[in-house]
Amino acid sequence: MGTTLKLLELLLRQKLLGQGLKGEPHTPLIVSYAVTRACNLRCLHCHVSAREAMPNELNLQEATAAIDEMHSLGTEAVIFSGGEPLLRKDFVLALAQHCDDLGIIPAMLSNGLLITPHTALQLQEAGIKAIGIPIDSVVPECHDRLRNLPGTFQKAVQAIKTCLEIDLEVVITTMALKDTYSEMPQRLQFLSELGVDEVAVYDLIPVGRGKDVMDNAMTMEQRVNLIRWLQSKQENTEMVFAMSGGLPMYPEIACEMHRSHGTKAKDLLIKEFWIHQGIGCHAGNMYFSLRPNGDIYPCTFLPIKVGNIREQSLTEIWRNSPVLNTLRQRHTLKGKCGTCEYREGCGGCRGRAYACTGDYLETDPVCLRDLMIEEKVSPADIKRFGWCVG
């Protein structure tokens, strides 16, 4: 089935059943493929500490074979990332076309600096269905400071306009930090005026250079207030939201809050973020990260090597890795996550647990249990999760 038919199927699933992608347990539905570690920015929070290309990055033949194997394993979408993936533009174009031919939905994350009208058209023609572009503040100097280069805000805005002008879907990735959290209403208003209708809100995980700015992560009170505000905002805005960075239950929490409040989100035909399987953290379960040199991680935010596709087949790694198989068994979780009644439908963020404790099975220090209890979201209500975009 080509991606055109797949997207039609997704639209019908949403319109008729109110559902997004169908999730099969232990299937790598979503893959994040960092095509290079090279980057034209030095962002303060970069979770891969991107700078220079790795000396042994996969070639086109190796990457194409990996995508063929993803297809045989049941992958539905591949997100090309980096570094900055457009530093290997021809490589990405060829792989996107191959995904599209196989019926795998190709998407891409970019900082926007290299997106010209010609490049945007090339990406669209190759089959890219959506591009994630970051806007971290409506104050240009604040965005530029986080991205560590003056002028990046204006270039990102121009990239967004360029993509929208040819109807190439744009998903804004936006970092919510302690000192920019209160700006979110103005930020979303600005994005709405640009014509954006999908926003992925990042909650900082202390990985890579992100460790150096962890003191600026949101407080728990800010996090809960933001979730409640986004839920109320959904009632009267033509936008759909995801929360990335270890909060994959956001769509379900928001839906249950609507139900208990007697409210309803607008019926937007843009719910690709939803996977209908109540597993919460999907690291190593329905998602993995392919690194530029062929290493496999359970998640882009959980930098534990579980194999390399130059040494083993992707299928063998996916099915036989002890780390991946442990992540799929929620009874192996420790601490509060291990005894929580939301363990099966949440499981905490394994990446944050690893970054904060050194043990990927330990307690995630960011916990939404109190919010779910206050909002009367029972464990049995958790039937889907949102992509952890990264």
C-alpha positions, 0 to 999 in steps of 0.5 A: 500500500502506497502512502497515499492509500495509507493516509486515506486509510488513516483519515477514514480511521480517524473520521469513522472511528476517532482513531489514529495509526493502529499499533501492534505490540512489539512492532517498530511502528515509528523509527527515528533515523538520524542520517548524520551527526553533522549540523550547522547549529550548536543548540544548547539543548541538543540531545545528540551533541551534534556538530561534526559528521561521524566518520563512518555514517551509513551509505545509501545502499546500507540505509536502503537495506535497513529501510527494507528491513523496517518495512518487513518488520511493520514500520509505518513511519520514518522520521529523518533527523540529525544533526541537520539531515539536509546536509545530506539532502540527496541521501534523504531525498533518495530514502524518502522516495524509497519509503514512499514507494514501500508505503512507509510515511516519511517525515523529517526534522530540520532546523530550517536554515537550508530550506529554500523554495527549491528544496521544499519542492524537492522534499515534497516530490520525494514523498516527505509528508511533514517537516518538523521545524523548531520555534522556541520563542516568539522573541527572536533573541531568545530563540537564537540564544537557545540555537546558539546562532543569531538570525536563526529565528527569522530563517526558521520562520521563512522556512515555515512559510516556504513549506506552507506555501506549497502545502507541505505540512509543518509540525512546529517543535517547540521547547517549553522551559522554565523561563519561557513557559509563560510565553506559550500563549503568545507563541501559539498565537504567532504560530496560528497566524503563520498558518501552522496547525500541528505543534509538538511541545518538548519537555527537556530531557537531560541528554547530550548538551541538554544536561548543561541546561537541565536547571531550566527544565519546567517545574512540575507545577508548570508542566501540569499547568501547561497540560491543562492549558493545552487541553482547554486551548484545544476546545477553540483552536484549529491546532492539534498538540503533542507533548514530546520528551517523555510525555507520550500520554498527553493525547489520552490525558487531554481526551479524558480531561475533555470527557470528564469536563464535558468539553470536546476538542475540535474535530481536526483531521490531523491525528497522526501523532496518535498510536492506538496502543496503551503502552505509554513510553514506547522506547524499544517496544514500538519505536527505535532510533537508528544512529548515523553509523548504524547503531540502534538505540531504544529511543533517541533520548535513551542512548544505550546501544543495543546493536549495529546493523553492520554487525547483525540484521535489524530483525535480529536486533529488534527481536533478540536484544536483551535491553529491548525485551526487558523494556517490553516487560513492564514488571521489570520496572523499579521504584515508583514506576514499578509499583504504580497502577499506571505502569502498563499504560505509562511506564514513565520515560525510560530516557529521563530515568536513565539520564537522572539515575543511570538505570533505564528501569528506575523511577522517572522523576517526572510523574503525572500520576497525581494529575491523572488521579485529579482528572479521574483518568483511570489506568483502564482509560489509557488506550493510546499514546502520542509519538515521542518526536525526536 
